[in-house]
Amino acid sequence: MAKHAGARTGTGGAKEAFRTLFKKWDLLIIAVVLVAAALSVWFALREDGGEVRVYADGTLRYTFSLSEDGEYDILDGKMTLGIEGGKVSVLRSDCEEQLCVHSAAQSVSGGLIVCLPNHVIIEIGEREVDVIT
C-alpha cells in the first residue's frame, strides 16, 4: 500500500501547524493579556481595597473604609451607617419610608444605597491611591 504524497504521519503535522499559526511574539502577547486579565479579576475581588463614599446634595461629605467595622452617624445624626465584614448598610434613618434601611448591604464596587428624602447617595468604590505618595 502506498501512502498519499500529501499525508503527514505522527504529531509532526500538528506541531508544524501550531508553529505556523502562532509565532513567539504571539504567544508572549497572549501570555501578557492572560496575566492582565487575572490581575484585574484579583483586584476586583479583593476585600481590602474598598471604601464607602457618602454624597449629600451631590457633594462628597464622608469617606469610610470597608475594612474597618463600625457604626457611623452622618448628617448630624439623621442617618446611621453600619460597616461589618466588608459590607455597608443603613442601620437607621429619619426618612418616612425607610427604603434605604431595608435595602441590601453593599460590598461590591459600584454598589449603591440611595435615600431620596435625605438627598444621600452611598457608593462603594475602590480606594483611590495617590501614585506620588
C-alpha positions in Angstrom: 0.0 0.0 0.0 1.3 3.4 -1.0 1.0 6.4 1.2 -0.5 9.5 -0.3 2.1 12.2 -1.1 0.4 14.9 0.9 -0.4 12.8 4.0 1.6 13.6 7.2 2.5 11.0 9.8 2.6 11.3 13.6 2.3 14.5 15.5 4.8 16.4 13.5 2.0 17.8 11.4 0.2 19.3 14.4 3.4 20.9 15.7 4.1 22.4 12.3 0.6 23.7 12.0 0.9 25.2 15.6 4.2 26.9 14.6 2.7 28.4 11.5 -0.4 29.6 13.4 1.5 31.2 16.4 4.8 32.9 16.4 6.9 33.6 19.5 5.6 37.2 19.8 2.0 36.0 19.5 2.5 33.7 22.5 4.1 36.5 24.5 1.1 38.8 23.8 -1.4 36.1 24.7 0.5 35.5 28.0 0.5 39.2 28.8 -3.2 39.5 28.1 -4.0 36.5 30.3 -1.9 37.9 33.2 -3.6 41.3 32.9 -7.0 39.6 33.0 -6.1 37.6 36.0 -4.8 40.7 37.8 -7.9 42.7 37.0 -10.1 39.9 38.5 -7.9 39.7 41.6 -8.1 43.5 42.1 -11.9 43.4 41.6 -12.4 40.6 44.1 -10.0 41.6 46.9 -11.6 42.8 50.1 -9.2 45.4 51.4 -9.4 48.0 48.7 -13.0 49.2 49.0 -14.3 52.4 50.5 -17.7 53.9 51.2 -18.3 57.4 49.8 -21.3 59.3 51.1 -22.7 62.1 48.9 -25.2 64.5 50.3 -26.8 67.0 47.9 -24.3 65.9 45.3 -21.3 66.7 47.4 -18.9 64.1 48.8 -19.3 64.5 52.6 -17.9 61.3 54.1 -15.5 58.5 53.2 -15.1 55.3 55.2 -13.0 52.2 54.7 -14.9 48.9 54.2 -12.2 47.1 56.1 -13.0 49.0 59.4 -16.1 47.7 61.1 -18.2 50.3 63.0 -21.3 52.4 63.2 -21.2 56.0 61.9 -23.7 58.8 62.3 -24.0 61.1 59.3 -25.9 64.3 58.6 -25.9 65.4 62.2 -27.5 62.1 63.3 -30.2 61.9 60.6 -28.7 58.5 59.4 -26.5 55.8 60.8 -24.3 53.6 58.6 -23.1 50.3 59.7 -20.0 48.6 58.2 -19.4 45.0 59.1 -17.5 42.2 57.3 -16.7 44.5 54.3 -20.4 45.4 53.8 -22.2 48.7 54.4 -25.8 49.2 55.2 -28.1 51.9 56.6 -29.0 51.0 60.2 -31.2 54.0 60.9 -32.7 56.9 59.0 -35.2 59.6 59.9 -36.9 59.3 56.5 -40.5 58.2 56.3 -40.5 55.1 54.1 -37.2 53.6 55.3 -36.3 52.2 51.9 -32.6 52.8 52.5 -32.8 50.9 55.8 -34.4 47.9 54.1 -32.1 47.8 51.1 -29.5 45.1 50.9 -26.0 45.6 52.4 -23.5 46.6 49.6 -19.9 45.4 49.3 -19.1 45.3 45.6 -17.5 48.3 43.8 -20.3 50.2 42.1 -22.9 49.2 44.7 -25.3 52.0 45.7 -27.7 52.8 48.5 -29.9 55.8 47.9 -32.0 57.8 50.4 -34.1 60.3 48.3 -35.7 62.2 51.3 -32.3 63.0 52.8 -30.7 63.5 49.3 -28.0 60.9 50.1 -26.2 58.5 47.9 -23.9 55.9 49.4 -21.5 54.5 46.9 -19.0 51.6 47.1 -15.8 52.2 45.2 -12.1 51.3 45.1 -9.8 53.2 47.4 -8.1 56.0 45.5 -4.4 55.7 45.6 -2.1 58.6 45.1 0.9 57.5 42.9 3.2 60.1 44.3 2.8 59.1 48.0 
